[in-house]
Amino acid sequence: MYFKSLLLLFVFLSFQVNAESTKTWSKPKQSEIRKMLTHEQYTVTQHEGTETPFHNAYWDNKEEGIYVDIVSGEPLFSSKDKYKSGTGWPSFTRPLVNKHIKEKADWSSGFEFTEVRSFYANSHLGHVFNDGPDPAGLRYCINSASLKFIPKNRLAESGYPEFTKIFKEN
């Protein structure tokens, strides 16, 4: 009986740890992306655009929840890691799921910046800078137009139940 209970606990914990990794994320066809996004969202995510600071959906959002890629739905950032940077764009100290973020050199302005893209949809999200708060000193400066916000009370019904635990009171 003890062994069986221990085995069931192990299976349950394994499922919990790997719940997020069992999901598949992908980039829809360009024709589908055009239909599902506004002009600004399409320009930002597909053509490395930048939205206007202080005039975007999430720069001042204080609600608890997660931010996902507007194209693929892959989870990217949490409100737990969001802070007011004063730049007019949502800023985060770290990604929610490291493997969903990729970085690449961006020389489009004549200076080297580090561009941040989503891993599966390859959406342009924004840039990461080394002027953020402790502990890592990073500022992920992200365009609202590349994100969809999922409030903490809608995580389970929206297909992200594994992230509800980060908003539980200790």
N, C-alpha and C positions, 0 to 999 in steps of 0.2 A: 504494500500500500504506500509506504513512504517513497519507494523508488518511483512508483507510478505518478505520485503527486509531484515529485521533483522533476520528472520528465515533462509533465504537463506545464509546469512553471517555466522550464527551459524553452519549450516550444512557444509559449505565450510571449516570453521576453524576446525571443528571436524574431517573432513576427512584429512586435512593437518596434524594435530597433531597425528592422529592414522595411517597415511599412512604406516609407517614402521612396525607397529605392526600387520598389516593385512597380511604381508608376512609370509610364512611358510618356515622354514629352517629344513633340515634333513640331516642325515648322510647316504650316499649311502651304498650299500652292499660292503663288503670287496673286492669282485671280481671286482666291478666297480672302487673302489678306486685304486686298483693295476694298472688298465688300464689307469687311468687318471693322475697318478702322476709319476714323475721320481723316481728312486731308493732313492735318497736323500730326496725328499719330503715325500715319504712313510715312510722312517726310522725316520725322524724328527716327523711327525704328528702322526704316529701310534705306534712308539716304543720309544718315548721320546728321540730321537736323538738330536744332536747339530751340526750345520754346522760350518765351519771354519770361524773365525772372519776375517773381512776385505776382504773376498773372497766370497761374497754372493750378491744377486741381489739388495737389497734395503738399505744396510748399509749407503750408501752415496747418496741415491736418494733425490733430492731436488725439484722434481716436485710436484705440488699441486694435491691432490686427496685423495682417501680413500684406506685403506687396508682391504681386506676381507679374510675370511678363505678359503684356497685353496681347501678344501674338500667340504664345504657346501655353500660357498658364503656369509655367514652371515657377516655383516659389523662389523669390530673390532676397527680400529684406523683411525685417520685422520692425514694428513700431517700438519695440523694446530697445532697438539700436539706433533709432532716429533721434536727431537732435537739431536744435535751431542754430544753423551756421551763419545766418545773416546774409546768405547769398541769393535767396529767393527761389531756390530749388530744394526739393527734399534731399536731406543729407543723412547719411548713415555711417556708423563707425565700422561696420562689418557686414558681410552677406549673411543671410539666413542659412543658405546651403552653399558652401564654398564651391562645390563642383558645378553649380549652375551659373557661375560667373567666370568669364574669361577676360583676359586683359591683352591689349595689343598697343604697340607704339602708334601714336597719332601725330603726324607732322603737318597736318592740313593748315595750321595757322602759321607755319614757319618755325614754330618752337615744338619741342617734344613734350607731349602730354601722354598720359596713359588712359586710353579709351577702355571703357567697360562695356562688355557685350554679354548677352545671355548665351548660355552654352548651346542649347538645342535649337532655338529659333534664330540665333545669331542676330538678335535685335540690338541695335545701338541703344544703350541705356544712358550713358553720360561718361563721366571721367572720375578717376580716383586721384586724390592729392595727398601729400604727406604733411598736411597742416591741420589735421583733425585732433580731437581730444585723446587723452589717455584711455585705454592702455596701449593701443597700437599706433596712435597718432595718425590714423587714416580718415579721410573724408571722401566717402562715395557720394559724389554730387550727381544726382540722377534726374532725368527729365520725367515729369509726371506723365507726359504723353506716352511713355513707354511702359507705364505701370497700370495695373488694375488693383484696387484696394479691396481686401476681403476682411470685414470687421470680425473681431474675435468671436462674437456670438453667432456668426454664420460660417465659421470654418468647416465644421462637420458637414453641414448640408451642401457646402460648395465643393466638397471633395478633398478637404485638407484637415481631416480629423487629427492627424498626427501632430499638428502644431498647436492644438488646444492646450496641451500641457505647459507650454511656455508662459501662458497667461494665468495659470492657477496660482492662487494665493498660497504663500508658504506658511 
